[in-house]
């Protein structure tokens, strides 16, 4: 893969995992080409790779944009994560000490990010726990699959999750690693399944995202005192912070 293409792909995926890019965000080819100092051909190559990974889509009207998963796609994504991540733990015979140390160190950083209130850092770290677990166990293919699934579920949470439960997710991760450290891999697998199910249960999949939310907020009138008329006043569009998992 061309290094420039890899850099674009990695930057976009990392920003999604950190909750900095919202579902439906348009990714203009020329702007990305200018930002990364590459040709539009290189940008298009990166977008096509991200499309195969289920992260972006393209249309004649909008160009390239970040996917906005439907409720059904959300259910499928979480079901897939349960099958893969629980299955990963169920197939282990033992966990090397170096892997446990690495995971425990990750959780310590996770806790610090949760305590600091840094939304983007904790979103990235809490999602990265699942990626780090597969990577620490040495399965590169599973790591790539879980990374893509985590990106999709981050986008799903931004669309359907009304509240944050970062601290609860971090405690879940800690319990999973504690079970691994105790050699109880069956319990670790069960806790992982419960954790992913809990994150999914916190989503309101009955709520259809409002495609006009950004425009509606930008054009909402502000009433002035006195005789001044109400005029449209632009407010920055704030997306709901994602449920970290």
C-alpha positions in Angstrom: 0.0 0.0 0.0 1.2 3.5 -0.8 2.4 5.3 2.4 0.3 8.3 1.7 -2.8 6.2 1.2 -2.1 4.4 4.5 -1.7 7.7 6.4 -5.0 9.1 5.2 -6.8 5.8 6.0 -5.2 5.6 9.5 -5.9 9.3 10.3 -9.6 9.0 9.4 -10.0 5.7 11.3 -8.2 7.0 14.4 -10.4 10.1 14.4 -13.6 8.0 14.2 -12.3 5.8 17.1 -11.7 8.9 19.2 -15.2 10.2 18.4 -13.8 13.3 16.6 -15.5 12.5 13.3 -19.3 12.1 13.4 -21.5 9.8 11.3 -22.4 11.5 8.0 -19.4 13.7 7.9 -18.5 14.6 4.3 -14.9 13.8 3.3 -14.0 16.0 0.4 -11.4 14.6 -1.9 -9.7 17.9 -2.7 -9.6 19.1 0.9 -8.0 15.8 2.0 -5.6 16.0 -1.0 -4.5 19.4 0.2 -4.3 18.4 3.8 -2.1 15.4 3.1 -0.2 17.0 0.2 -1.2 14.1 -2.2 -3.1 13.7 -5.4 -6.9 13.1 -5.4 -6.1 9.7 -6.8 -4.3 8.8 -3.6 -7.3 10.1 -1.6 -9.7 8.1 -3.7 -7.6 4.9 -3.1 -7.8 5.5 0.7 -11.5 6.1 0.5 -12.1 2.9 -1.4 -10.1 0.9 1.2 -12.2 2.5 4.0 -15.3 1.7 2.0 -14.4 -2.0 1.9 -13.9 -1.8 5.7 -17.4 -0.5 6.2 -16.4 3.0 7.4 -17.2 5.3 4.5 -19.6 5.4 1.6 -19.8 7.3 -1.6 -22.7 8.7 -3.6 -23.1 10.9 -6.7 -24.7 13.6 -4.7 -22.6 13.7 -1.5 -19.3 12.3 -2.6 -17.5 10.4 0.2 -18.9 10.5 3.7 -18.7 8.6 6.9 -21.4 5.9 7.2 -24.5 6.4 9.3 -25.4 2.8 10.4 -29.1 1.9 10.6 -30.6 0.3 13.6 -30.4 -3.1 11.9 -26.8 -2.6 11.0 -26.2 -1.6 14.6 -27.6 -4.9 15.9 -25.5 -6.9 13.4 -22.3 -5.1 14.4 -22.8 -5.8 18.1 -23.8 -9.4 17.4 -20.6 -9.8 15.3 -18.5 -8.3 18.1 -19.9 -10.7 20.6 -19.2 -13.7 18.4 -15.7 -12.7 17.7 -14.5 -11.2 21.0 -16.2 -13.9 23.2 -14.9 -16.6 20.9 -11.4 -15.2 21.1 -11.3 -15.6 24.8 -13.0 -19.0 24.7 -10.2 -20.4 22.5 -7.4 -19.3 24.8 -5.6 -21.9 26.9 -3.6 -19.4 28.9 -2.5 -15.8 28.8 1.2 -14.9 28.8 2.3 -12.7 31.7 3.5 -10.0 29.2 0.0 -9.8 27.8 -1.6 -9.3 31.2 1.0 -6.6 32.1 0.2 -4.8 28.8 -3.5 -5.0 29.4 -3.3 -3.8 33.0 -1.1 -0.9 31.9 -3.7 0.0 29.3 -6.5 0.0 31.9 -4.5 2.3 34.2 -4.2 4.8 31.4 -7.9 4.3 30.7 -8.9 5.1 34.3 -6.7 8.3 34.2 -8.5 9.4 31.0 -11.9 8.8 32.5 -11.0 10.7 35.6 -9.6 13.6 33.6 -12.8 14.2 31.7 -11.1 14.1 28.3 -13.9 12.8 26.2 -11.9 12.1 23.1 -9.0 10.4 25.0 -11.3 8.1 26.9 -13.4 7.3 23.9 -10.3 6.3 22.0 -8.8 4.3 25.0 -12.0 2.5 25.9 -12.5 1.4 22.3 -8.9 0.6 21.9 -9.0 -1.9 24.8 -10.7 -4.4 22.6 -8.2 -3.8 19.8 -5.3 -4.0 22.2 -6.6 -7.3 23.6 -6.6 -9.0 20.2 -3.2 -7.4 19.3 -1.7 -8.5 22.6 -2.7 -12.1 21.9 -0.9 -12.0 18.6 -3.7 -12.4 16.1 -3.2 -9.7 13.5 -6.2 -10.6 11.4 -8.5 -10.5 14.4 -7.0 -7.2 15.4 -7.9 -5.6 12.1 -11.4 -7.0 12.1 -12.0 -5.8 15.7 -10.6 -2.4 14.9 -13.0 -1.9 12.0 -16.0 -3.2 14.1 -15.0 -0.9 17.0 -15.0 2.0 14.6 -18.5 1.1 13.4 -19.8 0.7 16.9 -18.3 4.1 17.9 -20.3 5.7 15.1 -23.4 3.7 16.1 -23.1 5.0 19.7 -22.8 8.6 18.4 -26.1 8.1 16.6 -28.1 6.1 19.2 -26.5 6.5 22.6 -28.1 9.3 24.7 -25.8 9.0 27.7 -22.2 8.3 28.6 -21.1 5.4 30.9 -17.4 5.6 30.5 -16.6 4.7 34.1 -18.8 1.6 33.9 -17.1 0.4 30.7 -13.7 0.8 32.3 -14.7 -1.2 35.3 -16.0 -3.9 32.9 -12.6 -4.0 31.2 -10.8 -4.2 34.5 -13.0 -7.2 35.6 -12.3 -9.0 32.3 -8.6 -8.6 32.7 -8.8 -9.7 36.4 -10.5 -12.9 35.4 -7.8 -13.5 32.8 -5.1 -12.9 35.4 -6.8 -15.4 37.7 -6.7 -18.0 34.9 -10.6 -18.1 34.7 -10.9 -17.6 31.0 -14.4 -18.9 30.9 -15.4 -16.1 33.3 -13.5 -13.6 31.2 -15.4 -14.7 28.1 -18.7 -14.5 29.9 -17.9 -11.0 31.2 -16.9 -9.9 27.7 -20.3 -11.0 26.3 -22.1 -9.3 29.1 -20.1 -6.1 28.6 -20.8 -5.9 24.9 -24.5 -6.7 25.5 -24.6 -4.0 28.1 -23.2 -1.4 25.7 -25.8 -2.4 23.0 -28.6 -2.3 25.6 -27.8 1.3 26.3 -28.6 2.3 22.7 -31.9 3.6 21.7 -32.3 1.9 18.4 -35.9 3.1 18.1 -34.8 6.6 17.6 -34.1 7.5 13.9 -31.3 10.0 13.6 -32.6 13.3 12.3 -30.8 14.0 8.9 -31.6 17.7 9.2 -30.3 18.1 12.8 -27.3 20.1 11.8 -29.2 22.4 9.5 -32.0 22.8 11.9 -29.7 23.9 14.7 -27.8 26.3 12.4 -31.0 28.0 11.3 -32.8 28.1 14.6 -34.0 31.7 15.3 -32.7 33.7 18.2 -35.1 36.3 19.6 -33.6 39.6 20.5 -34.9 42.1 23.0 -36.5 45.4 22.0 -37.6 46.0 18.5 -34.8 43.9 16.9 -36.3 41.1 14.7 -35.5 37.5 15.1 -32.7 36.4 12.8 -31.0 33.1 12.2 -28.0 32.7 14.4 -25.4 30.0 13.7 -24.4 27.8 16.5 -21.7 25.1 16.3 -23.2 21.7 15.9 -22.4 19.5 18.9 -22.9 15.8 18.5 -23.8 13.5 21.4 -20.7 12.1 23.0 -20.3 8.4 22.1 -20.8 5.6 24.4 -17.3 4.3 25.0 -16.9 0.5 25.0 
